[in-house]
């Protein structure tokens, strides 16, 4: 009795999830927001820092600088009124004081009438931001439409004021308190805080991302080799330690399952093959030829099914990666399957790290399928195309219906032409499993000239460090930042 085929839909739920159509809003957000958690953290913390700087500047401007500027403008208005009003008198006791002399000696204010001493008025973006507020307040205090205010920082801080009634002359006031003004301190505050914040951000991101990177590498290592190191659970943040502990528990469970699987395989191989052998020996002694041949056929069918079950369970994930020459592997298969008409012409392909025995069993299954369900000659080829090694196994049979191709790679599914042939429908499932372990892809299609072709694509190893040294400087910087953070 054959087990019921597994519904292919149940095996493609992850593909349905990853291929789910995204809404327009999700596509827009994917374009706007950074993809990596490190960059998202950097952007968010950077936004907080910039927002804090802007709010600090706005607070000091509204509560300190603007009131001080307005108050100083009122003092300037009073001083200008004293300079421009000829009827104003100042007495010290019984003696009258000269206003210009008194203002110069007492407050440093001078009425400049010599054009040689006039200021060289130039546009200053930052200074004009402050002078506009002074001009506005002065115009209100003096009840005039036009007031010109100019800041001069060198050789010493001064402020120049001009009104229409001065006839082109200027009033100059020294700003002694501004002599303590330090541009370096301001720029150090504006640039130092973001710089320190950036260092803190990078440190924080590195502390968060390095455990995640180790977790990613461990998961990838288990996917590729079937082995993964246990992660640290005694140091680091509590959440990271909990994640590492859960990962270690999962790895321990998988290793225990793998050990149980090996024990089960050993039990199947030993406990079932022995009675099958006894049954076959007994069948050979039966006098009835028809009954004997039928029983022997059933025993052989059970043995073939058992072999496929064992091959399916022994997927090669526990096999070590070794440098593999695909051409030599295919030539060994050609010799192994003699006297089949197998045509193979070696091409130049690089040596790649692979599980040689698993690859050999994979291609051997494909050759067996071509012999059983196709027709000779069987064509083998291996070539490099699009940074991949493409291994092809093709026959000259009738092929299979297009609607059955996807189903044949599922366990226990067999084509209509294979119903009367020994087997369990695991041949292509074994092939698919071994291909997945090698991070490759499997393609099955009918050829135009007739027959079925199976193509296995295996990725070439990544470029060496020497090749990376010749990369573009921006790419090297990007790679360095990615490795560190």
ZIGIPE-V451698 format. One record per residue. N is the residue number from 1. PSI is psi as a letter, one per 20 degrees, with the letter a starting at -180 (999 if undefined). OMEGA is omega in whole degrees, 0 to 359 (NA if undefined). Layout:
N/PSI/OMEGA
N/PSI/OMEGA
//
This chain:
1/p/182
2/q/175
3/q/181
4/q/179
5/q/178
6/p/179
7/o/180
8/h/181
9/h/180
10/h/182
11/i/183
12/k/180
13/h/180
14/h/177
15/h/177
16/h/179
17/g/182
18/h/181
19/j/179
20/p/182
21/p/181
22/q/180
23/r/177
24/h/179
25/g/178
26/h/177
27/h/178
28/g/180
29/h/177
30/h/180
31/h/186
32/g/187
33/q/177
34/q/182
35/h/185
36/q/177
37/h/179
38/g/181
39/h/178
40/g/178
41/g/179
42/g/181
43/g/182
44/g/180
45/h/176
46/h/177
47/g/179
48/g/180
49/g/180
50/g/178
51/h/179
52/g/178
53/g/181
54/g/180
55/h/177
56/g/178
57/g/180
58/h/180
59/g/180
60/h/180
61/g/183
62/h/186
63/h/184
64/f/189
65/g/183
66/g/176
67/h/179
68/g/178
69/g/180
70/h/179
71/g/178
72/h/178
73/h/178
74/h/176
75/g/179
76/h/178
77/g/178
78/g/180
79/g/179
80/h/178
81/h/178
82/h/182
83/g/188
84/i/181
85/o/182
86/i/182
87/i/182
88/p/181
89/q/177
90/p/181
91/q/172
92/o/189
93/c/179
94/i/184
95/p/179
96/p/180
97/q/174
98/p/186
99/g/181
100/g/181
101/g/181
102/g/180
103/h/180
104/g/182
105/h/186
106/h/187
107/i/179
108/j/182
109/p/181
110/q/175
111/o/188
112/p/179
113/i/180
114/o/180
115/h/179
116/h/182
117/i/180
118/q/179
119/q/174
120/n/187
121/p/176
122/q/180
123/p/176
124/o/189
125/g/184
126/g/181
127/h/181
128/h/177
129/h/179
130/g/184
131/h/179
132/h/178
133/h/178
134/g/179
135/g/181
136/g/180
137/g/178
138/g/180
139/h/178
140/g/182
141/h/182
142/i/181
143/l/178
144/r/183
145/h/187
146/p/175
147/p/178
148/p/178
149/p/182
150/p/176
151/p/174
152/o/185
153/h/180
154/q/4
155/i/176
156/q/182
157/p/179
158/q/174
159/p/182
160/p/181
161/p/178
162/p/176
163/r/182
164/h/183
165/i/177
166/i/177
167/l/176
168/i/178
169/r/183
170/q/170
171/p/184
172/p/179
173/p/177
174/q/177
175/n/185
176/h/181
177/h/179
178/i/177
179/h/178
180/j/181
181/p/183
182/o/176
183/h/180
184/h/180
185/h/180
186/g/180
187/h/176
188/h/178
189/g/182
190/h/182
191/h/183
192/g/180
193/g/176
194/h/180
195/g/179
196/h/178
197/h/179
198/g/178
199/g/179
200/h/180
201/g/182
202/h/177
203/g/179
204/g/181
205/h/180
206/g/179
207/h/180
208/h/189
209/h/182
210/g/174
211/h/178
212/h/178
213/g/177
214/h/177
215/g/178
216/g/180
217/h/179
218/g/179
219/g/178
220/h/179
221/g/179
222/h/179
223/h/185
224/h/187
225/i/184
226/j/179
227/q/179
228/q/178
229/q/174
230/q/185
231/q/183
232/p/179
233/j/181
234/i/181
235/r/177
236/r/179
237/q/183
238/g/182
239/g/179
240/g/179
241/h/178
242/g/177
243/g/179
244/h/179
245/g/177
246/h/178
247/g/178
248/g/178
249/h/179
250/g/179
251/g/178
252/g/179
253/g/179
254/h/177
255/h/178
256/h/177
257/h/178
258/g/178
259/g/177
260/h/179
261/g/179
262/h/178
263/h/179
264/g/178
265/g/179
266/h/179
267/g/178
268/g/183
269/h/184
270/g/189
271/h/182
272/h/182
273/h/180
274/g/177
275/h/177
276/h/178
277/g/179
278/h/179
279/g/180
280/g/178
281/h/178
282/h/180
283/h/180
284/h/183
285/i/181
286/q/182
287/h/183
288/o/183
289/g/183
290/g/180
291/h/180
292/g/181
293/h/178
294/g/180
295/g/178
296/h/179
297/g/179
298/g/178
299/g/178
300/h/178
301/g/178
302/h/179
303/h/178
304/g/178
305/g/179
306/g/178
307/g/181
308/h/176
309/g/181
310/g/179
311/h/179
312/g/179
313/h/178
314/m/187
315/i/179
316/j/181
317/h/179
318/i/179
319/p/181
320/q/175
321/p/177
322/q/176
323/p/188
324/p/173
325/o/185
326/h/181
327/g/179
328/h/180
329/g/180
330/h/178
331/h/176
332/h/179
333/h/177
334/g/178
335/h/183
336/h/185
337/j/173
338/q/10
339/k/176
340/q/178
341/n/180
342/p/182
343/p/182
344/p/176
345/o/183
346/q/173
347/r/183
348/o/177
349/q/181
350/r/175
351/p/184
352/q/173
353/p/183
354/r/175
355/n/191
356/g/183
357/h/179
358/g/178
359/h/180
360/g/177
361/h/178
362/g/182
363/h/176
364/h/176
365/g/179
366/h/178
367/g/177
368/g/178
369/g/179
370/h/179
371/g/185
372/g/190
373/i/180
374/b/180
375/q/178
376/q/1
377/q/177
378/p/184
379/p/175
380/q/176
381/q/175
382/p/182
383/r/178
384/p/180
385/p/178
386/l/178
387/k/177
388/q/172
389/p/182
390/o/178
391/p/184
392/p/173
393/o/184
394/q/176
395/a/181
396/k/178
397/b/183
398/i/183
399/a/180
400/q/177
401/q/184
402/h/183
403/i/179
404/i/187
405/g/183
406/h/182
407/h/185
408/h/181
409/i/176
410/q/180
411/q/174
412/j/178
413/p/182
414/q/177
415/r/181
416/h/182
417/i/185
418/j/186
419/h/186
420/j/183
421/q/182
422/q/178
423/r/183
424/j/183
425/k/180
426/i/186
427/g/181
428/h/175
429/h/175
430/g/178
431/g/181
432/h/181
433/g/179
434/h/178
435/g/179
436/h/179
437/h/179
438/j/179
439/k/181
440/a/179
441/q/181
442/p/180
443/p/179
444/p/178
445/q/175
446/p/180
447/q/179
448/h/181
449/j/178
450/q/180
451/r/181
452/p/178
453/p/176
454/p/182
455/p/175
456/p/177
457/p/178
458/p/181
459/q/174
460/q/178
461/q/181
462/q/182
463/q/182
464/r/180
465/h/179
466/h/177
467/h/180
468/h/180
469/h/180
470/j/182
471/r/180
472/q/181
473/h/179
474/h/178
475/h/179
476/g/178
477/g/179
478/g/179
479/g/179
480/g/178
481/h/180
482/h/181
483/h/184
484/h/186
485/999/NA
//
